[in-house]
């Protein structure tokens, strides 16, 4: 049975087209991977089918009484709620039913026999719904899901406004899974999850009975949980009933077929044009020339798909720093309360270190303490000499109304517009991206703008907080290559071992100094 039908969908921003006459159908139980490079419109598609955006043309139809659960990158929580409060809101519709059932019981004392019979029938229906949805074991279901995604370690009675960005994402995801909607819409759910909790989510989605649409650039994760692929590319949405590896082979074979057909047609066009040019003036061959011209005029021209620009990252290096970069002495990090035991940490020139560990244990707080952005609870940080630090932040919360050109130009005012455009183009952004406001770009495109600023500033130390979030597979591979070749020091927070394992010197698990374990 069809849950969702999308017909002849077209949409764009200004003169930048995103979709052109796209159709899509979702059936019960389908596990769909929605894939494509940064900026192809995956999140825009999700926003359109959930009604957050109105398409320029086309129709979106959901079947009746379908409950849709959507996790995007901008979902919010009530700041005064505890984690437990937020998770129990997944069952709000069941609590409403319980309230309705109790009201029936209250009314029965003053009702006639026929009215009581009707009310008992309604109560029985409600009771069946409550039992079917495990209403009477809600607390145990909440705690089970909270353990699976690591929220039990944080403490279910902690207030939501005390949580890190990654922890809030975990709460939203856990709440959504507890709701068990008829269809899950997940936009990069593994961002901010560590390996243990990605493995739990992988098992959950593999066994999930209902349908879901998943956007993810974590290919190993995506491959294991989906049974269908929809590829978004060149304004189109194509369906592939196969594995991701088979999809890559099919797409490459199709590309080669189109290229071969294009070459044959171009040769045929050249031959026809040559014949027409040589024979149209002679009376004896004029009719044949006109026939060839008609064939040319009616020919449906094959067009090659426009190659998407691939990013090219190269970090500029500054003068050599001193041997010691950062050294801590009895450093205790935190905001109003300590997040850590005393930390003894030393980073030396040209070391490449990855910091790992669950959300909320203080990885970002440590980085900000080393940089002097926040003051430590106690202890101190010593900085080395001649440091030229480039810092990539995990979260940029404020809406950015600058165009991409303006955003980079304000950091490099001495350059002309042509230079700025060339810098952004090297990061894989097209002219239309470059001229757009930063706030309308996808998460991956915004990350490329930030990387553009970072890599064109000479540095000898790079501090990167979850730089792979939102980046597509091409950009991740290129960023890994650039960091391998970088001649300076790297301190990296990342939840993707396959990204950093083959170029870092040391991996530090922050649970060794966290007091949240």
N, C-alpha and C positions, 0 to 999 in steps of 0.2 A: 504494500500500500504506500502511495506517495504521501510524504509528510510535508514536503515543500516543493513548489514549482516556481521557477524563475523563467520568464519568457521575454526574449528580445530586449534584454537590458542594455542600456547605453548610459554612460556617465563620464563626466570630466570635471576638471577644475580650471575655469577660464578657457584658454585655448589648448589646454593639455588634456587629451583624451585618456581615459582609464580603461573603459570597456566599450566595445562596439558590437551590438546585437548578440549579446551573450545569453545562452539558455542553460538551465541547470535543473536537475531533479534529484531529490533526496528520498530514498526509500527507507522503510522501517529496518532498523538493525545495521545499516551501512556505517562503516567506520572509514571516514574519508580524510585523506591527507590533502590539504590545500597548499600547494607549493608554488614557488616562483621566486625570482630575484627580488631584491629590495625595490619598492616603488611600483611593482606591477599591479597593485591594487587589492591585495588579500584582505587587509584590515578594512579597506573601504567597502569591499564586498560584504563582509560581516556586518558593518554598520548599516548597509542598505537592507539586508534581509531581516535585520532586527528592528528596522524602522527608525534608526537614529539619523539616517540620511535619506533624502528623497531622491530617487534616480531621475536623470534627465528624460529618460524614456524607458518603457517596458513595464512589466507586471510581476509583482511578488505575491504569491498566494500560499498561505499556510493552511493545512487541514484544520478542521474545527477541534477545539479543546486540546490543542497541543501545548504542553508546558515547555518553554524554551529557557535554558540556562546559559548565560553568556558571560564568560570571563574575558574582559579586554584589559588593556594596559591602563585604563583610566577609572576603573571601578573604585567606589569609595565605601568606607565603613563609618558607623556612628562613633565618634571619638570617645564618648562617655561609656560605651559598652565594654564589658570584659570580653575576652576571647570566647568564653562559654556562652555569654549572651548572644554574641554575633553568630555563633554556630547554631544555637537553638532557633534562631530566626529562620533557618532552613525549613523548619517545621511549622511556621506561623499559620499556614493554611490548615494544618491539623488542629492547632490550638483554637482556631476560629470555629472549626467543626465541633470541637469539644464544648465550646461556649454555647453554640447553637443547640447541642444535645441537652446541656444543662437547662437551657431556657425552656425547652420542651417539657422537661421534668417539672419545672416550676409551674408551668401552665396547666399541667394535667389535673391538679387539685380542683380547678374551677371549670373544667371542660366537661362536655356531654360525653356519653359512651362512644358515639360515633367519632367525635373529635379525638378522644383518647386513642381509639383504634388507629386512626390516621397518624397521630403523633407517634405511637409505638412503632408503626411501620417506618416512619422517617428516622426514628432513633435507631432502629435495627440496621437501616442502610448506613447511617453514620458510623455505628459501631463496627460494621464490616470494614468500612474504609479505614477506620483508625487501626483495627487489628491487622489488616492487610499491609499497612504502611508502618508497622512496628511502633505505633505511638506509645505503647506502654513500656518500651525499652529504649526510649530516646536517649537517656543519659548514657547508657552503655554504648549506643551507636556513635554518639558524639565523641566519647573518649576513645573508641576504637579508631575512628577516622583521624582524630587529633594525634594519636600515637603514630599512625602511618605516615603523616607528613611533618612530624617533629614538633607539633605544637604542645604536646604534653610536657616536653622538656622545658619549654618556656614558662609554662604555668597557665592553666586555663582561667585563673582569676586575675591575670594581668590586664590592665586597661589597654585598649586598642591604640590609643594615642601615645603609648610608651614604646610601641613596636617600631622596628626598622622597616624600610620599604619592602625588603624581602619577606619579612615576617607577615606584614599585612597582606602580601600576595598569597602567602600560604593560607591565611585565614579565609580569604575570598575563595580560593580554590577548594578548600575543605568544605566550606559552607555550600558551595555549588554542587560538590559531589554528594553531600548529604541530601540535597533536594531531590536527587535522582530524577531530573527532568526527562521528558520524552526525547529531547535532543540536547546534547551538550555542544556549545560553540566555544572552543578554546583557542585563544590567540597567544601563542608562545607561553604555554603554562610552565615550561621547565626553567624559564628565566628566574633566577634567584633561588632555585632548588638545588640542594647538594646531591651528590651521587646516590646516597642511601634513599632519599625521598623520591628521586627520579625513578629509582627501581620500584618503589612501592606504587607510584602513579602508573608506571608501565604495566604492572600486574593488574591494577584496578581497571585500566582501560581495555586491556586484552580480554578481560572477563565481562566487560560492560555489556549488558543485554540490549540497551537502547542505542539509538543512532548518535554519532557525533561527527563534527567537522573540526579538524585540528590544523592549526597553522603552527609550524615549527621548522626552525632551521637546524634542529638537532636531529640529523639524519638517522643515526643508530636508534634513537628513541622512536622516531616516526615510523621507521621501517617495521618495527616489531608490533605496533599496535593497530595499524590500518589494514584494510582490505581493498581499498580503492584509492586511486590518485586522480586529482583534478589539477592540471598544470595551467597556471595563469601566465600567459606570455603573449606579447604583441596584440593586446586588446582582446584576446580570445581566452576561452576556458575549455580545455580539452580533457576528456575522460579516458583513463587508462585502468583497465581491470587486470592489474599485474603488480608485481613487487617493484620497489624503487629501482633496483638494479636493472630489471627488465625494461622498465620505463626509459631509463637512460639509453639502453641499446635501441629501443624502438624509435625514440626521438632522433637519435643519431642516424639511424637507417633512413627515416623519413626525410631528414635534412639532406642526406646524400642523394636520395631519389629526386628531390625538388631541384637540387643543384644540377644534376645530370639532365633533367628535363629542360631546365632553363638554358643550359649550354646548347642543347639540340635545337631549341626554338630560336635562340639568337642566331645560330648558323643558318637556319631556314629563313629567318627574316632577312639576313644579309644577302642570301642567294636570291630571294624574291626581289629585293630592292635593286640588286645589280641587274637582274633580267629586265625589270621595268625600265630602268634608266637607259639600258642599251637598245631596247626594242620599241619604246613608246612613240618614237618619231618616225619609224618606218611603217608605211602603209601595210605592207605584207605581214608584219608581226604585231601591229597595233592592238588587234583584238586579244591576242595572247597576253600582251602586256597589261591590258585592262583587266583581264581575268585574274592575273597574278595580283594586281593592285586591289581588286575586290577581296581576294583571299587575305591580303594583308590587313585591309580595313576591318574585316570581320574577326580576325584572330584575337582570342582572349590571351592577353599577355601574362606570362608567368612572372611573378615578382619574388625576388629572394627576400626572406625575412631579414629585417634590419638587425645587424649584430648589436647586442647591448654592450655599451662600453664596460670593460673590466677595470676594476680599480688597480692602481699601482701606488703602493705605499713605500716611501723611502724617508726615513727620519734623518733630518740634518743633525750633525753632531757639533757640539761646542768644544772649546778647549778642554784638555784633560783635567778632571777634578783631582782633589787630594785622595789619598788612599782610603781614608775612612769617609763614608757617606753619612750614615746615621749611627749613633750609639746611644742606648738607653741605660739608665741607672735607676733600679727600683721603680720603674715607671708603672703607675696604676692609672688605667684609662677609664673614662666614663663621662657622664654628664652630671646628673644630680647624685648618682650613686655609682660605686665602682663596678666595672664590667670585668675586671681582671685581677689576678694576683700580681705581685710585682714582676715586671717583664725585663729580662736582660736580653737585649737584641742588638746585633751589630751587622750592618750592611757595608760591604767593602766595594771599592771600585771594580767595575766590570762583572760583578756577580749578577746572576739572573735568578731571582727567587720567586716562587709562587706561594701565596698564603691561601690555605684552604680551611674548610670547616663550615659547620651549619650556620644558618642565618641567625643574627642576633648575638653572636659570641664576641663581636667587637672588631671584625676585620677592617671595616671602613673607619671605625673610631680610631684604631691604631694608626692608620694612614694619616688621618687628619691631625692626630696628635704629633706624629713625626714632622708633619709640615708646619705645625704651629697654628693650624686653623682653629683647633679647640685646645683649651688648657687641660693638662692632665689633672687627675685627682691628687696625685702626689708623684714624687720622683721627677726626673727631668730627661730631656733629650739633648744630646750634643750633635750639632751639624758639622760636617766637614767643610773644607775650604773649596772655593771656586765651583760651587754647585750651580748648575743651570738645570732646573727641574721642570719637566713637562708633566702635567697632572691631568688624567682623564677621569672625570667624576662618573660615578655610577648613575646618578639621577639628576636630571635638570628639570625642576618642577615648574618654573615660570614659563608662561606662553611667550614665544619669541616672535615678535612682529616684524623683525628685520627680514629682508630678502637674504638669500645665501651670499650674494655679492657684498651686501652691507655688513653682514655678520663677520665675514673674513676681512673685509677692508678696514674695519675699525681696529683690528689687531695689526694690520700691515698698511698704515696710511700712506707710506712713501711709494707704494707700488701703484701702477696704473690699472685700469679695469681689465685690460687684456691679460695682464699677469694673473690677476685674481681669478678670472675665468679659466685660465690654463691650469691653475692650481686645483680648482674644484673639478675640472674635467678629468684630471689625473686620478682623482679619487672615485671615478666611475659615475659622475653626475652629468646628465645631459643639459643642453641649453635651457630647456624648459624647467628642469629642477633648479638650475642655477639662478634663474630669474624669479622663482617662486619664493614665497615667505617660508621661513624655516618651520613655522608652526603647522603648515599644511603637508609637510613631507612625512613619509613613513618613519618609524623608529630607526630603521636601518639607514635611511638617507640622512637623517639628522645626525646619526653617529658618524657618518662619513664626513659631514661638514665639520664636526668637532675634531675628527682625526686630521682633516686638512689643516686646521689651525695648528694642531699639535706638531705635525711632522714638518711644517715649514718654519718652526721656531727652533733655532739651534739649541740642543740640550746635551747634557752628559748623564742625566738621570731621568728615566721614565717611570712614573707611578701610575699604574692602570688599574682602575676598579671596575671589574666586570666589562671589559671592552667588547666581548663577543656577543653580549645581549643584543638581539635584533639584527645582527649582521647575517647576510646570506652566506652560503657555503663558499662562493667565490671570494668574497671579502675576507672571510675567516682565514682561508688558505693564504691569501696575500698578506694579511696582517701577521700570520705566523712566520712567513718567509722574512718579512721586514724586521721582525723582532729577533729572529735568528741572526740576521746580518748586522743588527745594530751594534755599534762599537762601544756603547756606554753601559750603564747599570740599569737593570730592570727589576722593579718590585711590582708583582702582579697578583691581583685577586681574580680568581676564575673558578667556575664550577664545572668546567669541561676538561677532564684529564687529557683527552685526545688532542686538545689544543696545545697544552703547555708541556706535556711530559718529555718531549724529545728536544727541548731547547733550554730548560731551566737547570741550574746547578743543584738547587735544594728546594724541597717542598716542606713548608712549615704548617702543621695542623694547629690552628689556634686554640683547640680544646686543651692543649698542654698548659696554657696560662689562663684560660677563662675560668671565672668562678661561677659560670652559669651551668656547668655540667653537674 
